[in-house]
Amino acid sequence: MKKLIALIALGLVSASAFAASYDFYGSVRLNAFYGTNDKYLSGLGESDTDLEFGTQGNSMFGANVKASDKLSATFELGLGTAEDGGNAVKTRLIYATYDFGSFKMKIGQDYTPTDFEPFSQVYFQDNALDGFGGVSAGRLGQIAFSFGDLDIALVANTQKDKTNYDVVLPKIEAAYNYKFGPSSGKVFAGYQTYKYDNATSDKTVNAYLVGLGTTVDIKPMVFNGVAWYGSNTGDYGLTSAGTYYVASDKDSQDFGVALEVGFSATKDVMFNVGYGYQRSDRDDWAKADGKQSYYANAIINLAKNFYITPEIGVLDYMKDSSDNKEGKKVYYGVQLKANF
């Protein structure tokens, strides 16, 4: 009897799987770079150059799934190399979307409405100026609704310490997606709150983010840009030094800008130059904490779905909030990528 039940269950699962259509995809990415930290960043009193070679952590395998005319889903696994040399498998995306006609509802882990990083910087696992003017809070669990061009989402709060903090609301984000002639992009905003709940404080930590991102495609030129402003954006989830400090009850004021210009020399070669800058400041700091990055690369399509991208650039951490030099890194090398 147990065997019969097991066979019936297996049959139902198989039937369900075959009823859906799966469009699988993947990407293998390998970086081969030399990075030179100056004496401030190396901590050695002199510059230090090292080879950075290996499979990128954002190498991936996934599928777009069509379960019915109304229900679709996506899953994506990261298949890179861990720092200790072992395998690093992680969930990048897992979400499902149902089309109710007048609106769409999405549940699961995906990029949030405030994400905008169209930049082609490939160093540091396709960093795309993240932490240097680019804006992304990561791939997070959410309940999202799309009403035409308007996206609204309830997103997982970044505060996970439930012992010392009270979290009663998810992060709230919204974006309006626009297209006008050769220009497309989004206006976005997000808000998050949680409260200290321990013997030393009962302060509330509020964080917000507003911004505008745009892409202008005037062949053979492409322009990508983003500008954003916020408070306590490190607490919000950005790669940012801006955080609330409970001892002085001070909030940070943060902003960032990034711009990239691309030129299609041929159908198989595209040149790009990019620059990004962001800064965080707080009343109890001696100096604002700024960072900048700039780069130039060429995306070369050697064969169908096979790319090589030589790139040279700088990650400049400038000075910290105590007015101390943090140093910079100069890097150069190539990324190899095959999509399948």
Secondary structure, DSSP 8 states (H G I E B T S, - for coil): -HHHHHHHHHHHHHHHHHHSEEEEEEEEEEEEEEEEE-HHHHSSSS-EEEEEEEE-TT-EEEEEEE-SSSEEEEEEEEEEE-TTSSEEEEEEEEEEEEE-SS-EEEEEEEE-TT-B------HHHH-TTBTTTBB---EEEEEEEEETTEEEEEE--S---TTTEE--S-EEEEEEEEEETTEEEEEEEEEEEEEE-SSS---EEEEEEEEEEEEEEETTEEEEEEEEEEESHHHHTSS-S---BTTTTB--EEEEEEEEEEEEEETTEEEEEEEEEEEEE-TT-SS-EEEEEEEEEEEEEEETTEEEEEEEEEEE--B-TTS-B--EEEEEEEEEEEE-
